[in-house]
Each structure stands twice: as structure tokens, then as C-alpha cells.
Amino acid sequence: MVVQHRNDYAHPITTVNLSIGMNWNSDSVPSWANLEDELSALKSAGLVITVSAGNSFAQYNAPGVSYPAAVPT
């Protein structure tokens, strides 16, 4: 939806900030991931994408970030 409507406003949408994340920590995309097509469309449209890295690092005590921050787009 963002890509289709990015120019509908006096000041076009240039950035998408997603404050979403799972209780999960890794350095790779999980097998249950489902946002890759949408993130790729945003990137292809030239939009800046920012996502939450997650707050669960301490409980996992291992390097990594939450999903969708683990997506390499």
C-alpha cells in the first residue's frame, strides 16, 4: 500500500519506520518470515526502511537481531 500511495501527498513518502519485532534473536531470516516481498518492493521504490532491532538480546545472550531487522534488504 505504501508504494502505491507514496505520491498521494504534498510531500511524498520517503521513509517507512516499522516498530515491529518478534521475541526472537538471530543473524539470519527465520523460516517463518513473511515480509520479504513487501520489504523488497519498498526498497525497489527507493524508500528508506527502518525496523526495530529488538530488545531481547540479553535473554538470548548471543549476537543477533529480531525479525524483520534480520532481513538483509
Sequence and secondary structure as in RCSB ss.txt:
>XXXX:A:sequence
MVVQHRNDYAHPITTVNLSIGMNWNSDSVPSWANLEDELSALKSAGLVITVSAGNSFAQYNAPGVSYPAAVPT
>XXXX:A:secstr
 HHHHTTSSSS   EEEE    S  BSS  TT   HHHHHHHHHTT EEEE   S HHHHTSS B TTTT   
